[in-house]
């Protein structure tokens, strides 16, 4: 009886080892269903700071004004089609352009050589999903928030719609807010990855 149990356990172990070995040599990796979607930047920084350019996972996203909608949508970035079980993280790199120091009189620069002050930023953040009923999204929206923070949203709504679950769309006259020069760029990750 003892020998039969040992023999049975050894053959089960050998079968399991062979199965794992065969799977590890497979050229196909299981990946979630992915979807190609547009990429748009949305500013919440004010009238004195804009986004010169931004990238999400190495894909160029264009530019965004400091207040409201971005410079349009660009195609395309790959995302899981549905909210994944674990947070799906994206790396956002962006350049801010601060013009609060440039003086204007009658709509013209006092110093024609004055230029914006640029700064580079980077953050890895979770994509927030809001797709009731499994409908597709309206593109990935990257929100540029005060304090050099970003949020990523993939929803069926546009940022300016009343049903949008992300940061409220910037409306009305833009405040002159400009981050102070020594404001920290951002940490490697932002936000609470448990809530996405």
N, C-alpha and C positions, 0 to 999 in steps of 0.2 A: 504494500500500500504506500509506504513511504517513498519507494523508488518511483512509483507511478506518479505521485504528486510532483516530485522533483522533475521528472521527465516532462510532465505536462507544463510546468512553470517555465522550463527551459525552452520548450517549443513555442510557447506564447511569447516569451521574450525575444526569441529569434524572429518570429513573424512581425512583431512590433518594430524591431530594429530595421528589418528589410522594408517595411512600409514607410517608416520615417525617412529612410535613406532614399527611397524612390521619389518621395514627395520633395525632398530637398534638392534633387537634381532637376526638377521640373523647371522649364523656362518660363512658365506662366506664374505670375503672382496674382493672388486674388486682390482685386481693388474694388472699392465701392463704385457704384454707377456714377460717372462723372458727367458734367454738363459744361459746355462752353457758354460763357455769359459776358456781358459788357462790364466795363469798369468806369466808374464816375467818381469824381471828387466833389465834396460838399464842404464849404468853408464856414467856420464859426468863430473866426479870429478877429473880425472887424475890418474897417476900411483901410488901415495902414499896413496890413500884412497880407500877402497872398502866397500861394503855393506855385512856385516857378515850374516845378515838375515833380511827379511822384511815380514810384514803381511799387508793384505788389508782386511778390515772389519773382522778381526780376522782369516782370512785364511792365512796359511803359504805360502809365495811366493818363498822361497829359498834364494839364495844369488846372488850377482851381482858384477862383477869386477868394478873397478872405471872408466874404459874406454872401452866403447863398449858394446857388448852383455852381457847378464846375465849368470847365472849358469844354463840355460835351462829353459824350461817352465814346470810349474806344473799345475795340474788339481785340482780343478776347482773353479771358482767363478761365482756367479749369477749376471747378468746385464740385464737391459731392452734390448730387442732385437733391438729396434729402438731408435733413439734419442728422449728422453722424452721432453715434453713441458717445464718442469721446470728442472733445472740442477739436475743430479743424482750425489750425493756426496758419496765419499768413504773416509774412514779413513785409512791412511797409517802410520804404525809404522815401524821404521827401526833402525838398529844399524850400525854406521860407525866404521871402523877400520883404524886408521891413523898410517902409518909406516914411515913417513918422517924422524923421529928422529933416525931410526935404520941405523947404518953404515955397509956397505958391502965392503969387499975387495976380489977380485977374485971370486965374486959370493957367498961368505960366510959371515955370520954375524960376526962382530968383537966381539960383546958381545952375546954369544949363549943364554943368558937368557933374552935378550931384547924382549919385546912383544909390540903388537900394543896398541894404546890408543883408547879405545872404548867410544862411546857416543850414547845416546838414543835420538831419534827424533820422532815427531808425527805431522801429518798435516791432515786436512780434505780438500779435493780438489774436484772440479767437474770432471766428466769423459768427455773428449772431444770426440765427435762422428764424424766420417767421413765415411759414408756408402753410396756413390752415388748409386742410382738405387735400394736401399734397400737390397743390398747384405750383407751377414754376415761378421763379423769381423774375423781377424786373431789372436784374443786373446787380453786381456787387457795388455798394456805395461805401466809399471811404470818407468818414467824417473827420475833419481836421479841427480839433478842439483846443481851447486855451490851455496853456501849460505844456504845449508840445505833446499832446496826447492824440491818439486816433482811435476810432471805433470802426469796425467793418460790419456791414449789414447786408444780408441777402434775404429779401422779402418780395412779396408780390406787389407791394405798394411803392410809389415814388416818394421821395423825401418831403415834397411839398403837399402831399395829400393828408387828409385828416386821420386816416387809418394807419399812418406810418408809425411803427413801434420804436424807431430809433430816436436820436436826438432831434428836438424840434427844429424845423426848418428856419433858417435865419430870414426874418422879414423886417420890413421898415428900414429907416435910415441906419446905416452901419455906424456903430460906435468907433472911435479912433483907436481902440485898444491895440497895443503893440507889446509883445512880451519883453520884459527887461532883458538886457543883453546877457546877464549871468544866469538867467532862468535855465535850469538843467535841461538837457536835450531830451532825455527820457531814459527809462531803464530798459533793459533788454526785453522785458515783457511788461505789459500793462494790464490793468483791470483784473477782474476776478474770473479766472478760467472756468470756474464751476458753473457760472451762469452765462449761457451763450445762446 
